[in-house]
């Protein structure tokens, strides 16, 4: 825990979700710490993305290793 404010911008790693406060399709943009960007569109996709990235661990390197194996 820290007192630093949690600010998510388009140029820093983090998860940005929008569309939940309106009657529109939710969209989530995830910018990983490794620089990789993912976008999820739709409630289910957003939930899946959030469940993965909120762990705070980059899974891209692991995924690459698995794919290459
Ligand atoms: Zn990553």
PDB file of the backbone (N, CA, C, O) and the ligand in Angstrom, with CONECT records:
HET     ZN  A 101       1
ATOM      1  N   UNK A   1       0.840  -1.197   0.000  1.00  0.00           N
ATOM      2  CA  UNK A   1       0.000   0.000   0.000  1.00  0.00           C
ATOM      3  C   UNK A   1       0.878   1.251   0.000  1.00  0.00           C
ATOM      4  O   UNK A   1       1.921   1.293   0.653  1.00  0.00           O
ATOM      5  N   UNK A   2       0.449   2.243  -0.725  1.00  0.00           N
ATOM      6  CA  UNK A   2       1.168   3.503  -0.738  1.00  0.00           C
ATOM      7  C   UNK A   2       0.166   4.644  -0.894  1.00  0.00           C
ATOM      8  O   UNK A   2      -0.998   4.434  -1.236  1.00  0.00           O
ATOM      9  N   UNK A   3       0.641   5.832  -0.638  1.00  0.00           N
ATOM     10  CA  UNK A   3      -0.229   6.995  -0.756  1.00  0.00           C
ATOM     11  C   UNK A   3      -0.186   7.602  -2.151  1.00  0.00           C
ATOM     12  O   UNK A   3      -0.834   8.614  -2.421  1.00  0.00           O
ATOM     13  N   UNK A   4       0.580   6.979  -3.027  1.00  0.00           N
ATOM     14  CA  UNK A   4       0.682   7.547  -4.357  1.00  0.00           C
ATOM     15  C   UNK A   4      -0.632   7.342  -5.108  1.00  0.00           C
ATOM     16  O   UNK A   4      -1.234   6.270  -5.036  1.00  0.00           O
ATOM     17  N   UNK A   5      -1.063   8.350  -5.809  1.00  0.00           N
ATOM     18  CA  UNK A   5      -2.316   8.229  -6.565  1.00  0.00           C
ATOM     19  C   UNK A   5      -2.163   7.260  -7.725  1.00  0.00           C
ATOM     20  O   UNK A   5      -1.113   7.180  -8.363  1.00  0.00           O
ATOM     21  N   UNK A   6      -3.225   6.535  -7.979  1.00  0.00           N
ATOM     22  CA  UNK A   6      -3.220   5.602  -9.092  1.00  0.00           C
ATOM     23  C   UNK A   6      -3.726   6.322 -10.333  1.00  0.00           C
ATOM     24  O   UNK A   6      -4.918   6.588 -10.484  1.00  0.00           O
ATOM     25  N   UNK A   7      -2.799   6.623 -11.199  1.00  0.00           N
ATOM     26  CA  UNK A   7      -3.166   7.353 -12.407  1.00  0.00           C
ATOM     27  C   UNK A   7      -2.847   6.504 -13.623  1.00  0.00           C
ATOM     28  O   UNK A   7      -1.713   6.065 -13.813  1.00  0.00           O
ATOM     29  N   UNK A   8      -3.844   6.283 -14.428  1.00  0.00           N
ATOM     30  CA  UNK A   8      -3.652   5.485 -15.635  1.00  0.00           C
ATOM     31  C   UNK A   8      -3.724   6.415 -16.843  1.00  0.00           C
ATOM     32  O   UNK A   8      -4.720   7.102 -17.066  1.00  0.00           O
ATOM     33  N   UNK A   9      -2.661   6.415 -17.599  1.00  0.00           N
ATOM     34  CA  UNK A   9      -2.664   7.219 -18.814  1.00  0.00           C
ATOM     35  C   UNK A   9      -2.391   6.317 -19.999  1.00  0.00           C
ATOM     36  O   UNK A   9      -2.207   5.110 -19.842  1.00  0.00           O
ATOM     37  N   UNK A  10      -2.365   6.886 -21.150  1.00  0.00           N
ATOM     38  CA  UNK A  10      -2.198   6.085 -22.352  1.00  0.00           C
ATOM     39  C   UNK A  10      -0.742   5.715 -22.574  1.00  0.00           C
ATOM     40  O   UNK A  10      -0.447   4.904 -23.453  1.00  0.00           O
ATOM     41  N   UNK A  11       0.159   6.273 -21.820  1.00  0.00           N
ATOM     42  CA  UNK A  11       1.578   6.023 -22.075  1.00  0.00           C
ATOM     43  C   UNK A  11       2.238   5.268 -20.933  1.00  0.00           C
ATOM     44  O   UNK A  11       3.440   5.007 -20.976  1.00  0.00           O
ATOM     45  N   UNK A  12       1.463   4.913 -19.910  1.00  0.00           N
ATOM     46  CA  UNK A  12       2.024   4.146 -18.812  1.00  0.00           C
ATOM     47  C   UNK A  12       1.342   2.791 -18.737  1.00  0.00           C
ATOM     48  O   UNK A  12       0.169   2.666 -19.088  1.00  0.00           O
ATOM     49  N   UNK A  13       2.065   1.776 -18.282  1.00  0.00           N
ATOM     50  CA  UNK A  13       1.451   0.468 -18.150  1.00  0.00           C
ATOM     51  C   UNK A  13       0.251   0.516 -17.221  1.00  0.00           C
ATOM     52  O   UNK A  13       0.278   1.166 -16.176  1.00  0.00           O
ATOM     53  N   UNK A  14      -0.805  -0.187 -17.624  1.00  0.00           N
ATOM     54  CA  UNK A  14      -1.983  -0.203 -16.775  1.00  0.00           C
ATOM     55  C   UNK A  14      -3.200  -0.644 -17.554  1.00  0.00           C
ATOM     56  O   UNK A  14      -3.148  -0.870 -18.763  1.00  0.00           O
ATOM     57  N   UNK A  15      -4.284  -0.758 -16.836  1.00  0.00           N
ATOM     58  CA  UNK A  15      -5.536  -1.207 -17.419  1.00  0.00           C
ATOM     59  C   UNK A  15      -6.535  -0.065 -17.425  1.00  0.00           C
ATOM     60  O   UNK A  15      -6.806   0.554 -16.396  1.00  0.00           O
ATOM     61  N   UNK A  16      -7.070   0.198 -18.589  1.00  0.00           N
ATOM     62  CA  UNK A  16      -8.078   1.246 -18.713  1.00  0.00           C
ATOM     63  C   UNK A  16      -9.379   0.621 -19.200  1.00  0.00           C
ATOM     64  O   UNK A  16      -9.426  -0.013 -20.255  1.00  0.00           O
ATOM     65  N   UNK A  17     -10.419   0.810 -18.419  1.00  0.00           N
ATOM     66  CA  UNK A  17     -11.721   0.265 -18.808  1.00  0.00           C
ATOM     67  C   UNK A  17     -12.721   1.393 -18.958  1.00  0.00           C
ATOM     68  O   UNK A  17     -12.737   2.345 -18.178  1.00  0.00           O
ATOM     69  N   UNK A  18     -13.538   1.268 -19.959  1.00  0.00           N
ATOM     70  CA  UNK A  18     -14.566   2.293 -20.180  1.00  0.00           C
ATOM     71  C   UNK A  18     -15.796   1.638 -20.785  1.00  0.00           C
ATOM     72  O   UNK A  18     -15.741   0.519 -21.296  1.00  0.00           O
ATOM     73  N   UNK A  19     -16.890   2.349 -20.716  1.00  0.00           N
ATOM     74  CA  UNK A  19     -18.123   1.850 -21.302  1.00  0.00           C
ATOM     75  C   UNK A  19     -19.061   1.241 -20.284  1.00  0.00           C
ATOM     76  O   UNK A  19     -20.173   0.838 -20.626  1.00  0.00           O
ATOM     77  N   UNK A  20     -18.620   1.167 -19.022  1.00  0.00           N
ATOM     78  CA  UNK A  20     -19.465   0.545 -18.006  1.00  0.00           C
ATOM     79  C   UNK A  20     -20.528   1.512 -17.488  1.00  0.00           C
ATOM     80  O   UNK A  20     -21.545   1.092 -16.936  1.00  0.00           O
ATOM     81  N   UNK A  21     -20.285   2.794 -17.668  1.00  0.00           N
ATOM     82  CA  UNK A  21     -21.213   3.769 -17.109  1.00  0.00           C
ATOM     83  C   UNK A  21     -22.264   4.181 -18.131  1.00  0.00           C
ATOM     84  O   UNK A  21     -23.096   5.050 -17.872  1.00  0.00           O
ATOM     85  N   UNK A  22     -22.213   3.551 -19.281  1.00  0.00           N
ATOM     86  CA  UNK A  22     -23.203   3.863 -20.308  1.00  0.00           C
ATOM     87  C   UNK A  22     -23.721   2.563 -20.900  1.00  0.00           C
ATOM     88  O   UNK A  22     -23.157   1.488 -20.694  1.00  0.00           O
ATOM     89  N   UNK A  23     -24.780   2.694 -21.622  1.00  0.00           N
ATOM     90  CA  UNK A  23     -25.367   1.502 -22.230  1.00  0.00           C
ATOM     91  C   UNK A  23     -24.629   1.194 -23.534  1.00  0.00           C
ATOM     92  O   UNK A  23     -25.192   1.222 -24.629  1.00  0.00           O
ATOM     93  N   UNK A  24     -23.331   0.896 -23.355  1.00  0.00           N
ATOM     94  CA  UNK A  24     -22.511   0.615 -24.521  1.00  0.00           C
ATOM     95  C   UNK A  24     -21.658  -0.608 -24.240  1.00  0.00           C
ATOM     96  O   UNK A  24     -21.595  -1.095 -23.111  1.00  0.00           O
ATOM     97  N   UNK A  25     -21.010  -1.091 -25.274  1.00  0.00           N
ATOM     98  CA  UNK A  25     -20.149  -2.254 -25.111  1.00  0.00           C
ATOM     99  C   UNK A  25     -18.897  -1.872 -24.337  1.00  0.00           C
ATOM    100  O   UNK A  25     -18.186  -0.948 -24.733  1.00  0.00           O
ATOM    101  N   UNK A  26     -18.617  -2.568 -23.238  1.00  0.00           N
ATOM    102  CA  UNK A  26     -17.408  -2.268 -22.457  1.00  0.00           C
ATOM    103  C   UNK A  26     -16.157  -2.546 -23.276  1.00  0.00           C
ATOM    104  O   UNK A  26     -16.092  -3.502 -24.049  1.00  0.00           O
ATOM    105  N   UNK A  27     -15.175  -1.692 -23.084  1.00  0.00           N
ATOM    106  CA  UNK A  27     -13.894  -1.870 -23.754  1.00  0.00           C
ATOM    107  C   UNK A  27     -12.795  -1.690 -22.728  1.00  0.00           C
ATOM    108  O   UNK A  27     -12.831  -0.763 -21.919  1.00  0.00           O
ATOM    109  N   UNK A  28     -11.812  -2.585 -22.765  1.00  0.00           N
ATOM    110  CA  UNK A  28     -10.684  -2.475 -21.856  1.00  0.00           C
ATOM    111  C   UNK A  28      -9.394  -2.463 -22.660  1.00  0.00           C
ATOM    112  O   UNK A  28      -9.195  -3.283 -23.556  1.00  0.00           O
ATOM    113  N   UNK A  29      -8.533  -1.529 -22.329  1.00  0.00           N
ATOM    114  CA  UNK A  29      -7.214  -1.469 -22.939  1.00  0.00           C
ATOM    115  C   UNK A  29      -6.183  -1.783 -21.884  1.00  0.00           C
ATOM    116  O   UNK A  29      -6.162  -1.169 -20.817  1.00  0.00           O
ATOM    117  N   UNK A  30      -5.333  -2.734 -22.181  1.00  0.00           N
ATOM    118  CA  UNK A  30      -4.290  -3.128 -21.250  1.00  0.00           C
ATOM    119  C   UNK A  30      -2.938  -2.861 -21.887  1.00  0.00           C
ATOM    120  O   UNK A  30      -2.618  -3.377 -22.957  1.00  0.00           O
ATOM    121  N   UNK A  31      -2.149  -2.036 -21.197  1.00  0.00           N
ATOM    122  CA  UNK A  31      -0.776  -1.821 -21.630  1.00  0.00           C
ATOM    123  C   UNK A  31       0.128  -2.488 -20.608  1.00  0.00           C
ATOM    124  O   UNK A  31       0.259  -2.028 -19.474  1.00  0.00           O
ATOM    125  N   UNK A  32       0.750  -3.582 -21.033  1.00  0.00           N
ATOM    126  CA  UNK A  32       1.554  -4.367 -20.108  1.00  0.00           C
ATOM    127  C   UNK A  32       2.874  -3.656 -19.820  1.00  0.00           C
ATOM    128  O   UNK A  32       3.305  -2.770 -20.558  1.00  0.00           O
ATOM    129  N   UNK A  33       3.489  -4.071 -18.733  1.00  0.00           N
ATOM    130  CA  UNK A  33       4.779  -3.498 -18.379  1.00  0.00           C
ATOM    131  C   UNK A  33       5.845  -3.783 -19.415  1.00  0.00           C
ATOM    132  O   UNK A  33       6.850  -3.075 -19.480  1.00  0.00           O
ATOM    133  N   UNK A  34       5.640  -4.814 -20.231  1.00  0.00           N
ATOM    134  CA  UNK A  34       6.595  -5.170 -21.265  1.00  0.00           C
ATOM    135  C   UNK A  34       6.358  -4.353 -22.524  1.00  0.00           C
ATOM    136  O   UNK A  34       7.120  -4.453 -23.486  1.00  0.00           O
ATOM    137  N   UNK A  35       5.301  -3.541 -22.521  1.00  0.00           N
ATOM    138  CA  UNK A  35       5.036  -2.679 -23.650  1.00  0.00           C
ATOM    139  C   UNK A  35       4.005  -3.233 -24.607  1.00  0.00           C
ATOM    140  O   UNK A  35       3.649  -2.581 -25.589  1.00  0.00           O
ATOM    141  N   UNK A  36       3.528  -4.424 -24.330  1.00  0.00           N
ATOM    142  CA  UNK A  36       2.549  -5.026 -25.203  1.00  0.00           C
ATOM    143  C   UNK A  36       1.152  -4.499 -24.883  1.00  0.00           C
ATOM    144  O   UNK A  36       0.797  -4.301 -23.721  1.00  0.00           O
ATOM    145  N   UNK A  37       0.384  -4.281 -25.921  1.00  0.00           N
ATOM    146  CA  UNK A  37      -0.949  -3.727 -25.755  1.00  0.00           C
ATOM    147  C   UNK A  37      -1.992  -4.761 -26.156  1.00  0.00           C
ATOM    148  O   UNK A  37      -1.856  -5.452 -27.167  1.00  0.00           O
ATOM    149  N   UNK A  38      -3.043  -4.850 -25.331  1.00  0.00           N
ATOM    150  CA  UNK A  38      -4.152  -5.723 -25.668  1.00  0.00           C
ATOM    151  C   UNK A  38      -5.449  -4.963 -25.488  1.00  0.00           C
ATOM    152  O   UNK A  38      -5.564  -4.116 -24.602  1.00  0.00           O
ATOM    153  N   UNK A  39      -6.419  -5.263 -26.322  1.00  0.00           N
ATOM    154  CA  UNK A  39      -7.725  -4.638 -26.187  1.00  0.00           C
ATOM    155  C   UNK A  39      -8.789  -5.717 -26.118  1.00  0.00           C
ATOM    156  O   UNK A  39      -8.806  -6.655 -26.916  1.00  0.00           O
ATOM    157  N   UNK A  40      -9.671  -5.562 -25.152  1.00  0.00           N
ATOM    158  CA  UNK A  40     -10.782  -6.491 -25.011  1.00  0.00           C
ATOM    159  C   UNK A  40     -12.076  -5.726 -25.225  1.00  0.00           C
ATOM    160  O   UNK A  40     -12.271  -4.646 -24.668  1.00  0.00           O
ATOM    161  N   UNK A  41     -12.958  -6.294 -26.036  1.00  0.00           N
ATOM    162  CA  UNK A  41     -14.237  -5.658 -26.328  1.00  0.00           C
ATOM    163  C   UNK A  41     -15.361  -6.607 -25.943  1.00  0.00           C
ATOM    164  O   UNK A  41     -15.392  -7.758 -26.378  1.00  0.00           O
ATOM    165  N   UNK A  42     -16.271  -6.119 -25.135  1.00  0.00           N
ATOM    166  CA  UNK A  42     -17.371  -6.954 -24.671  1.00  0.00           C
ATOM    167  C   UNK A  42     -17.190  -7.323 -23.212  1.00  0.00           C
ATOM    168  O   UNK A  42     -16.063  -7.444 -22.731  1.00  0.00           O
ATOM    169  N   UNK A  43     -18.289  -7.501 -22.514  1.00  0.00           N
ATOM    170  CA  UNK A  43     -18.223  -7.727 -21.076  1.00  0.00           C
ATOM    171  C   UNK A  43     -17.384  -8.951 -20.734  1.00  0.00           C
ATOM    172  O   UNK A  43     -16.548  -8.898 -19.831  1.00  0.00           O
ATOM    173  N   UNK A  44     -17.597 -10.039 -21.438  1.00  0.00           N
ATOM    174  CA  UNK A  44     -16.865 -11.264 -21.119  1.00  0.00           C
ATOM    175  C   UNK A  44     -15.375 -11.102 -21.392  1.00  0.00           C
ATOM    176  O   UNK A  44     -14.540 -11.519 -20.589  1.00  0.00           O
ATOM    177  N   UNK A  45     -15.052 -10.502 -22.516  1.00  0.00           N
ATOM    178  CA  UNK A  45     -13.647 -10.317 -22.866  1.00  0.00           C
ATOM    179  C   UNK A  45     -12.960  -9.398 -21.870  1.00  0.00           C
ATOM    180  O   UNK A  45     -11.811  -9.624 -21.492  1.00  0.00           O
ATOM    181  N   UNK A  46     -13.674  -8.359 -21.448  1.00  0.00           N
ATOM    182  CA  UNK A  46     -13.110  -7.435 -20.467  1.00  0.00           C
ATOM    183  C   UNK A  46     -12.857  -8.151 -19.146  1.00  0.00           C
ATOM    184  O   UNK A  46     -11.818  -7.959 -18.514  1.00  0.00           O
ATOM    185  N   UNK A  47     -13.803  -8.966 -18.741  1.00  0.00           N
ATOM    186  CA  UNK A  47     -13.636  -9.708 -17.489  1.00  0.00           C
ATOM    187  C   UNK A  47     -12.425 -10.633 -17.575  1.00  0.00           C
ATOM    188  O   UNK A  47     -11.624 -10.704 -16.644  1.00  0.00           O
ATOM    189  N   UNK A  48     -12.298 -11.332 -18.687  1.00  0.00           N
ATOM    190  CA  UNK A  48     -11.178 -12.255 -18.840  1.00  0.00           C
ATOM    191  C   UNK A  48      -9.851 -11.513 -18.832  1.00  0.00           C
ATOM    192  O   UNK A  48      -8.882 -11.954 -18.215  1.00  0.00           O
ATOM    193  N   UNK A  49      -9.820 -10.390 -19.520  1.00  0.00           N
ATOM    194  CA  UNK A  49      -8.589  -9.608 -19.577  1.00  0.00           C
ATOM    195  C   UNK A  49      -8.233  -9.086 -18.186  1.00  0.00           C
ATOM    196  O   UNK A  49      -7.089  -9.190 -17.745  1.00  0.00           O
ATOM    197  N   UNK A  50      -9.217  -8.531 -17.512  1.00  0.00           N
ATOM    198  CA  UNK A  50      -8.973  -7.970 -16.180  1.00  0.00           C
ATOM    199  C   UNK A  50      -8.506  -9.049 -15.216  1.00  0.00           C
ATOM    200  O   UNK A  50      -7.638  -8.807 -14.377  1.00  0.00           O
ATOM    201  N   UNK A  51      -9.084 -10.242 -15.336  1.00  0.00           N
ATOM    202  CA  UNK A  51      -8.718 -11.330 -14.428  1.00  0.00           C
ATOM    203  C   UNK A  51      -7.265 -11.727 -14.646  1.00  0.00           C
ATOM    204  O   UNK A  51      -6.583 -12.139 -13.707  1.00  0.00           O
ATOM    205  N   UNK A  52      -6.793 -11.605 -15.877  1.00  0.00           N
ATOM    206  CA  UNK A  52      -5.419 -11.989 -16.165  1.00  0.00           C
ATOM    207  C   UNK A  52      -4.442 -10.913 -15.739  1.00  0.00           C
ATOM    208  O   UNK A  52      -3.433 -11.202 -15.095  1.00  0.00           O
ATOM    209  N   UNK A  53      -4.739  -9.667 -16.099  1.00  0.00           N
ATOM    210  CA  UNK A  53      -3.736  -8.632 -15.932  1.00  0.00           C
ATOM    211  C   UNK A  53      -3.707  -8.068 -14.525  1.00  0.00           C
ATOM    212  O   UNK A  53      -2.675  -7.557 -14.091  1.00  0.00           O
ATOM    213  N   UNK A  54      -4.807  -8.147 -13.805  1.00  0.00           N
ATOM    214  CA  UNK A  54      -4.829  -7.565 -12.470  1.00  0.00           C
ATOM    215  C   UNK A  54      -3.945  -8.339 -11.503  1.00  0.00           C
ATOM    216  O   UNK A  54      -3.683  -7.883 -10.390  1.00  0.00           O
ATOM    217  N   UNK A  55      -3.495  -9.491 -11.922  1.00  0.00           N
ATOM    218  CA  UNK A  55      -2.554 -10.224 -11.096  1.00  0.00           C
ATOM    219  C   UNK A  55      -1.252  -9.439 -10.982  1.00  0.00           C
ATOM    220  O   UNK A  55      -0.509  -9.585 -10.012  1.00  0.00           O
ATOM    221  N   UNK A  56      -0.990  -8.617 -11.972  1.00  0.00           N
ATOM    222  CA  UNK A  56       0.189  -7.776 -11.925  1.00  0.00           C
ATOM    223  C   UNK A  56       1.431  -8.444 -12.460  1.00  0.00           C
ATOM    224  O   UNK A  56       2.543  -7.965 -12.238  1.00  0.00           O
ATOM    225  N   UNK A  57       1.255  -9.545 -13.165  1.00  0.00           N
ATOM    226  CA  UNK A  57       2.392 -10.271 -13.702  1.00  0.00           C
ATOM    227  C   UNK A  57       2.287 -10.307 -15.217  1.00  0.00           C
ATOM    228  O   UNK A  57       1.230 -10.587 -15.782  1.00  0.00           O
ATOM    229  N   UNK A  58       3.407 -10.017 -15.856  1.00  0.00           N
ATOM    230  CA  UNK A  58       3.433 -10.092 -17.314  1.00  0.00           C
ATOM    231  C   UNK A  58       3.436 -11.560 -17.727  1.00  0.00           C
ATOM    232  O   UNK A  58       4.300 -12.331 -17.308  1.00  0.00           O
ATOM    233  N   UNK A  59       2.473 -11.933 -18.541  1.00  0.00           N
ATOM    234  CA  UNK A  59       2.363 -13.325 -18.975  1.00  0.00           C
ATOM    235  C   UNK A  59       2.841 -13.511 -20.410  1.00  0.00           C
ATOM    236  O   UNK A  59       2.798 -14.616 -20.952  1.00  0.00           O
ATOM    237  N   UNK A  60       3.291 -12.434 -21.010  1.00  0.00           N
ATOM    238  CA  UNK A  60       3.635 -12.521 -22.427  1.00  0.00           C
ATOM    239  C   UNK A  60       4.901 -13.347 -22.641  1.00  0.00           C
ATOM    240  O   UNK A  60       4.964 -14.169 -23.555  1.00  0.00           O
ATOM    241  N   UNK A  61       5.892 -13.131 -21.809  1.00  0.00           N
ATOM    242  CA  UNK A  61       7.136 -13.885 -21.983  1.00  0.00           C
ATOM    243  C   UNK A  61       6.878 -15.375 -21.772  1.00  0.00           C
ATOM    244  O   UNK A  61       7.423 -16.209 -22.495  1.00  0.00           O
ATOM    245  N   UNK A  62       6.058 -15.706 -20.793  1.00  0.00           N
ATOM    246  CA  UNK A  62       5.721 -17.106 -20.543  1.00  0.00           C
ATOM    247  C   UNK A  62       4.992 -17.687 -21.742  1.00  0.00           C
ATOM    248  O   UNK A  62       5.257 -18.815 -22.155  1.00  0.00           O
ATOM    249  N   UNK A  63       4.072 -16.908 -22.296  1.00  0.00           N
ATOM    250  CA  UNK A  63       3.299 -17.384 -23.429  1.00  0.00           C
ATOM    251  C   UNK A  63       4.211 -17.648 -24.618  1.00  0.00           C
ATOM    252  O   UNK A  63       4.041 -18.637 -25.330  1.00  0.00           O
ATOM    253  N   UNK A  64       5.156 -16.782 -24.826  1.00  0.00           N
ATOM    254  CA  UNK A  64       6.080 -16.947 -25.935  1.00  0.00           C
ATOM    255  C   UNK A  64       6.890 -18.227 -25.759  1.00  0.00           C
ATOM    256  O   UNK A  64       7.108 -18.971 -26.715  1.00  0.00           O
ATOM    257  N   UNK A  65       7.330 -18.474 -24.534  1.00  0.00           N
ATOM    258  CA  UNK A  65       8.118 -19.672 -24.266  1.00  0.00           C
ATOM    259  C   UNK A  65       7.281 -20.922 -24.542  1.00  0.00           C
ATOM    260  O   UNK A  65       7.765 -21.885 -25.137  1.00  0.00           O
ATOM    261  N   UNK A  66       6.029 -20.897 -24.105  1.00  0.00           N
ATOM    262  CA  UNK A  66       5.162 -22.048 -24.312  1.00  0.00           C
ATOM    263  C   UNK A  66       4.918 -22.284 -25.791  1.00  0.00           C
ATOM    264  O   UNK A  66       4.908 -23.425 -26.254  1.00  0.00           O
ATOM    265  N   UNK A  67       4.719 -21.196 -26.535  1.00  0.00           N
ATOM    266  CA  UNK A  67       4.464 -21.333 -27.956  1.00  0.00           C
ATOM    267  C   UNK A  67       5.669 -21.880 -28.676  1.00  0.00           C
ATOM    268  O   UNK A  67       5.541 -22.626 -29.647  1.00  0.00           O
ATOM    269  N   UNK A  68       6.848 -21.508 -28.197  1.00  0.00           N
ATOM    270  CA  UNK A  68       8.065 -21.926 -28.877  1.00  0.00           C
ATOM    271  C   UNK A  68       8.446 -23.353 -28.528  1.00  0.00           C
ATOM    272  O   UNK A  68       9.182 -24.004 -29.270  1.00  0.00           O
ATOM    273  N   UNK A  69       7.953 -23.835 -27.412  1.00  0.00           N
ATOM    274  CA  UNK A  69       8.326 -25.177 -26.954  1.00  0.00           C
ATOM    275  C   UNK A  69       7.703 -26.268 -27.835  1.00  0.00           C
ATOM    276  O   UNK A  69       7.916 -27.455 -27.589  1.00  0.00           O
TER     277      UNK A  69
HETATM  278 ZN    ZN A 101       3.677  -8.350 -20.975  1.00  0.00          ZN
END
